Amino acid sequence: MKYDAVKHPKHYLLSDGTEVKDHINSIVGDMLGRSAWKVANVIKYVARADKKNGLEDLKKAREYIDMLHVNILTC
């Protein structure tokens, strides 16, 4: 696959050759609104952490996990 900083960045390519966005779409496709957005961000940040910002990305993922946790507790 040809890398492109906008359409196909290396830090979103998984070891099996698929892109994170494809997995995100399959996981959150049936979810609604903010929950889908939060789960998508968790996946994105965890998937790219070892290729881009390391611990910073894991901390970002944790922020979205915490937001999801708040939603679950208030439902």
Phi and psi in radians as a Rosetta constraint file:
Dihedral C 1 N 2 CA 2 C 2 CIRCULARHARMONIC -1.427 0.35
Dihedral N 2 CA 2 C 2 N 3 CIRCULARHARMONIC 2.258 0.35
Dihedral C 2 N 3 CA 3 C 3 CIRCULARHARMONIC -1.407 0.35
Dihedral N 3 CA 3 C 3 N 4 CIRCULARHARMONIC 2.521 0.35
Dihedral C 3 N 4 CA 4 C 4 CIRCULARHARMONIC -2.509 0.35
Dihedral N 4 CA 4 C 4 N 5 CIRCULARHARMONIC 2.225 0.35
Dihedral C 4 N 5 CA 5 C 5 CIRCULARHARMONIC -1.017 0.35
Dihedral N 5 CA 5 C 5 N 6 CIRCULARHARMONIC -0.428 0.35
Dihedral C 5 N 6 CA 6 C 6 CIRCULARHARMONIC -1.751 0.35
Dihedral N 6 CA 6 C 6 N 7 CIRCULARHARMONIC -0.890 0.35
Dihedral C 6 N 7 CA 7 C 7 CIRCULARHARMONIC -1.525 0.35
Dihedral N 7 CA 7 C 7 N 8 CIRCULARHARMONIC -0.572 0.35
Dihedral C 7 N 8 CA 8 C 8 CIRCULARHARMONIC -2.486 0.35
Dihedral N 8 CA 8 C 8 N 9 CIRCULARHARMONIC 1.101 0.35
Dihedral C 8 N 9 CA 9 C 9 CIRCULARHARMONIC -1.175 0.35
Dihedral N 9 CA 9 C 9 N 10 CIRCULARHARMONIC 2.526 0.35
Dihedral C 9 N 10 CA 10 C 10 CIRCULARHARMONIC -1.036 0.35
Dihedral N 10 CA 10 C 10 N 11 CIRCULARHARMONIC -0.605 0.35
Dihedral C 10 N 11 CA 11 C 11 CIRCULARHARMONIC -1.271 0.35
Dihedral N 11 CA 11 C 11 N 12 CIRCULARHARMONIC -0.076 0.35
Dihedral C 11 N 12 CA 12 C 12 CIRCULARHARMONIC -1.934 0.35
Dihedral N 12 CA 12 C 12 N 13 CIRCULARHARMONIC 0.172 0.35
Dihedral C 12 N 13 CA 13 C 13 CIRCULARHARMONIC -1.661 0.35
Dihedral N 13 CA 13 C 13 N 14 CIRCULARHARMONIC 2.195 0.35
Dihedral C 13 N 14 CA 14 C 14 CIRCULARHARMONIC -1.508 0.35
Dihedral N 14 CA 14 C 14 N 15 CIRCULARHARMONIC 2.884 0.35
Dihedral C 14 N 15 CA 15 C 15 CIRCULARHARMONIC -1.093 0.35
Dihedral N 15 CA 15 C 15 N 16 CIRCULARHARMONIC -0.410 0.35
Dihedral C 15 N 16 CA 16 C 16 CIRCULARHARMONIC -1.517 0.35
Dihedral N 16 CA 16 C 16 N 17 CIRCULARHARMONIC 0.066 0.35
Dihedral C 16 N 17 CA 17 C 17 CIRCULARHARMONIC 1.614 0.35
Dihedral N 17 CA 17 C 17 N 18 CIRCULARHARMONIC -0.114 0.35
Dihedral C 17 N 18 CA 18 C 18 CIRCULARHARMONIC -1.508 0.35
Dihedral N 18 CA 18 C 18 N 19 CIRCULARHARMONIC 2.881 0.35
Dihedral C 18 N 19 CA 19 C 19 CIRCULARHARMONIC -1.814 0.35
Dihedral N 19 CA 19 C 19 N 20 CIRCULARHARMONIC 2.585 0.35
Dihedral C 19 N 20 CA 20 C 20 CIRCULARHARMONIC -0.964 0.35
Dihedral N 20 CA 20 C 20 N 21 CIRCULARHARMONIC -0.685 0.35
Dihedral C 20 N 21 CA 21 C 21 CIRCULARHARMONIC -1.054 0.35
Dihedral N 21 CA 21 C 21 N 22 CIRCULARHARMONIC -0.554 0.35
Dihedral C 21 N 22 CA 22 C 22 CIRCULARHARMONIC -1.185 0.35
Dihedral N 22 CA 22 C 22 N 23 CIRCULARHARMONIC -0.700 0.35
Dihedral C 22 N 23 CA 23 C 23 CIRCULARHARMONIC -1.214 0.35
Dihedral N 23 CA 23 C 23 N 24 CIRCULARHARMONIC -0.705 0.35
Dihedral C 23 N 24 CA 24 C 24 CIRCULARHARMONIC -1.035 0.35
Dihedral N 24 CA 24 C 24 N 25 CIRCULARHARMONIC -0.819 0.35
Dihedral C 24 N 25 CA 25 C 25 CIRCULARHARMONIC -1.036 0.35
Dihedral N 25 CA 25 C 25 N 26 CIRCULARHARMONIC -0.689 0.35
Dihedral C 25 N 26 CA 26 C 26 CIRCULARHARMONIC -1.267 0.35
Dihedral N 26 CA 26 C 26 N 27 CIRCULARHARMONIC -0.498 0.35
Dihedral C 26 N 27 CA 27 C 27 CIRCULARHARMONIC -1.462 0.35
Dihedral N 27 CA 27 C 27 N 28 CIRCULARHARMONIC -0.766 0.35
Dihedral C 27 N 28 CA 28 C 28 CIRCULARHARMONIC -1.741 0.35
Dihedral N 28 CA 28 C 28 N 29 CIRCULARHARMONIC 0.044 0.35
Dihedral C 28 N 29 CA 29 C 29 CIRCULARHARMONIC -0.938 0.35
Dihedral N 29 CA 29 C 29 N 30 CIRCULARHARMONIC -0.585 0.35
Dihedral C 29 N 30 CA 30 C 30 CIRCULARHARMONIC -1.763 0.35
Dihedral N 30 CA 30 C 30 N 31 CIRCULARHARMONIC 0.008 0.35
Dihedral C 30 N 31 CA 31 C 31 CIRCULARHARMONIC -1.445 0.35
Dihedral N 31 CA 31 C 31 N 32 CIRCULARHARMONIC 2.845 0.35
Dihedral C 31 N 32 CA 32 C 32 CIRCULARHARMONIC -1.938 0.35
Dihedral N 32 CA 32 C 32 N 33 CIRCULARHARMONIC 2.524 0.35
Dihedral C 32 N 33 CA 33 C 33 CIRCULARHARMONIC 0.767 0.35
Dihedral N 33 CA 33 C 33 N 34 CIRCULARHARMONIC -2.235 0.35
Dihedral C 33 N 34 CA 34 C 34 CIRCULARHARMONIC -1.095 0.35
Dihedral N 34 CA 34 C 34 N 35 CIRCULARHARMONIC -0.589 0.35
Dihedral C 34 N 35 CA 35 C 35 CIRCULARHARMONIC -1.100 0.35
Dihedral N 35 CA 35 C 35 N 36 CIRCULARHARMONIC -0.752 0.35
Dihedral C 35 N 36 CA 36 C 36 CIRCULARHARMONIC -1.069 0.35
Dihedral N 36 CA 36 C 36 N 37 CIRCULARHARMONIC -0.754 0.35
Dihedral C 36 N 37 CA 37 C 37 CIRCULARHARMONIC -1.107 0.35
Dihedral N 37 CA 37 C 37 N 38 CIRCULARHARMONIC -0.730 0.35
Dihedral C 37 N 38 CA 38 C 38 CIRCULARHARMONIC -1.196 0.35
Dihedral N 38 CA 38 C 38 N 39 CIRCULARHARMONIC -0.782 0.35
Dihedral C 38 N 39 CA 39 C 39 CIRCULARHARMONIC -1.097 0.35
Dihedral N 39 CA 39 C 39 N 40 CIRCULARHARMONIC -0.729 0.35
Dihedral C 39 N 40 CA 40 C 40 CIRCULARHARMONIC -1.035 0.35
Dihedral N 40 CA 40 C 40 N 41 CIRCULARHARMONIC -0.728 0.35
Dihedral C 40 N 41 CA 41 C 41 CIRCULARHARMONIC -1.191 0.35
Dihedral N 41 CA 41 C 41 N 42 CIRCULARHARMONIC -0.651 0.35
Dihedral C 41 N 42 CA 42 C 42 CIRCULARHARMONIC -1.036 0.35
Dihedral N 42 CA 42 C 42 N 43 CIRCULARHARMONIC -0.865 0.35
Dihedral C 42 N 43 CA 43 C 43 CIRCULARHARMONIC -1.051 0.35
Dihedral N 43 CA 43 C 43 N 44 CIRCULARHARMONIC -0.829 0.35
Dihedral C 43 N 44 CA 44 C 44 CIRCULARHARMONIC -0.997 0.35
Dihedral N 44 CA 44 C 44 N 45 CIRCULARHARMONIC -0.888 0.35
Dihedral C 44 N 45 CA 45 C 45 CIRCULARHARMONIC -1.202 0.35
Dihedral N 45 CA 45 C 45 N 46 CIRCULARHARMONIC -0.671 0.35
Dihedral C 45 N 46 CA 46 C 46 CIRCULARHARMONIC -1.171 0.35
Dihedral N 46 CA 46 C 46 N 47 CIRCULARHARMONIC -0.745 0.35
Dihedral C 46 N 47 CA 47 C 47 CIRCULARHARMONIC -1.129 0.35
Dihedral N 47 CA 47 C 47 N 48 CIRCULARHARMONIC -0.578 0.35
Dihedral C 47 N 48 CA 48 C 48 CIRCULARHARMONIC -1.705 0.35
Dihedral N 48 CA 48 C 48 N 49 CIRCULARHARMONIC -0.118 0.35
Dihedral C 48 N 49 CA 49 C 49 CIRCULARHARMONIC -0.924 0.35
Dihedral N 49 CA 49 C 49 N 50 CIRCULARHARMONIC -0.784 0.35
Dihedral C 49 N 50 CA 50 C 50 CIRCULARHARMONIC -1.328 0.35
Dihedral N 50 CA 50 C 50 N 51 CIRCULARHARMONIC -0.161 0.35
Dihedral C 50 N 51 CA 51 C 51 CIRCULARHARMONIC -1.920 0.35
Dihedral N 51 CA 51 C 51 N 52 CIRCULARHARMONIC -0.231 0.35
Dihedral C 51 N 52 CA 52 C 52 CIRCULARHARMONIC -2.251 0.35
Dihedral N 52 CA 52 C 52 N 53 CIRCULARHARMONIC -1.409 0.35
Dihedral C 52 N 53 CA 53 C 53 CIRCULARHARMONIC -1.990 0.35
Dihedral N 53 CA 53 C 53 N 54 CIRCULARHARMONIC 0.168 0.35
Dihedral C 53 N 54 CA 54 C 54 CIRCULARHARMONIC 0.922 0.35
Dihedral N 54 CA 54 C 54 N 55 CIRCULARHARMONIC -2.196 0.35
Dihedral C 54 N 55 CA 55 C 55 CIRCULARHARMONIC -1.006 0.35
Dihedral N 55 CA 55 C 55 N 56 CIRCULARHARMONIC -0.615 0.35
Dihedral C 55 N 56 CA 56 C 56 CIRCULARHARMONIC -1.021 0.35
Dihedral N 56 CA 56 C 56 N 57 CIRCULARHARMONIC -0.765 0.35
Dihedral C 56 N 57 CA 57 C 57 CIRCULARHARMONIC -1.148 0.35
Dihedral N 57 CA 57 C 57 N 58 CIRCULARHARMONIC -0.654 0.35
Dihedral C 57 N 58 CA 58 C 58 CIRCULARHARMONIC -1.163 0.35
Dihedral N 58 CA 58 C 58 N 59 CIRCULARHARMONIC -0.613 0.35
Dihedral C 58 N 59 CA 59 C 59 CIRCULARHARMONIC -1.163 0.35
Dihedral N 59 CA 59 C 59 N 60 CIRCULARHARMONIC -0.664 0.35
Dihedral C 59 N 60 CA 60 C 60 CIRCULARHARMONIC -1.114 0.35
Dihedral N 60 CA 60 C 60 N 61 CIRCULARHARMONIC -0.752 0.35
Dihedral C 60 N 61 CA 61 C 61 CIRCULARHARMONIC -1.039 0.35
Dihedral N 61 CA 61 C 61 N 62 CIRCULARHARMONIC -0.727 0.35
Dihedral C 61 N 62 CA 62 C 62 CIRCULARHARMONIC -1.075 0.35
Dihedral N 62 CA 62 C 62 N 63 CIRCULARHARMONIC -0.656 0.35
Dihedral C 62 N 63 CA 63 C 63 CIRCULARHARMONIC -1.035 0.35
Dihedral N 63 CA 63 C 63 N 64 CIRCULARHARMONIC -0.757 0.35
Dihedral C 63 N 64 CA 64 C 64 CIRCULARHARMONIC -1.241 0.35
Dihedral N 64 CA 64 C 64 N 65 CIRCULARHARMONIC -0.600 0.35
Dihedral C 64 N 65 CA 65 C 65 CIRCULARHARMONIC -1.099 0.35
Dihedral N 65 CA 65 C 65 N 66 CIRCULARHARMONIC -0.764 0.35
Dihedral C 65 N 66 CA 66 C 66 CIRCULARHARMONIC -1.082 0.35
Dihedral N 66 CA 66 C 66 N 67 CIRCULARHARMONIC -0.682 0.35
Dihedral C 66 N 67 CA 67 C 67 CIRCULARHARMONIC -1.122 0.35
Dihedral N 67 CA 67 C 67 N 68 CIRCULARHARMONIC -0.675 0.35
Dihedral C 67 N 68 CA 68 C 68 CIRCULARHARMONIC -1.129 0.35
Dihedral N 68 CA 68 C 68 N 69 CIRCULARHARMONIC -0.726 0.35
Dihedral C 68 N 69 CA 69 C 69 CIRCULARHARMONIC -1.047 0.35
Dihedral N 69 CA 69 C 69 N 70 CIRCULARHARMONIC -0.734 0.35
Dihedral C 69 N 70 CA 70 C 70 CIRCULARHARMONIC -1.076 0.35
Dihedral N 70 CA 70 C 70 N 71 CIRCULARHARMONIC -0.741 0.35
Dihedral C 70 N 71 CA 71 C 71 CIRCULARHARMONIC -1.071 0.35
Dihedral N 71 CA 71 C 71 N 72 CIRCULARHARMONIC -0.723 0.35
Dihedral C 71 N 72 CA 72 C 72 CIRCULARHARMONIC -1.146 0.35
Dihedral N 72 CA 72 C 72 N 73 CIRCULARHARMONIC -0.708 0.35
Dihedral C 72 N 73 CA 73 C 73 CIRCULARHARMONIC -1.231 0.35
Dihedral N 73 CA 73 C 73 N 74 CIRCULARHARMONIC -0.460 0.35
Dihedral C 73 N 74 CA 74 C 74 CIRCULARHARMONIC -1.670 0.35
Dihedral N 74 CA 74 C 74 N 75 CIRCULARHARMONIC -0.017 0.35
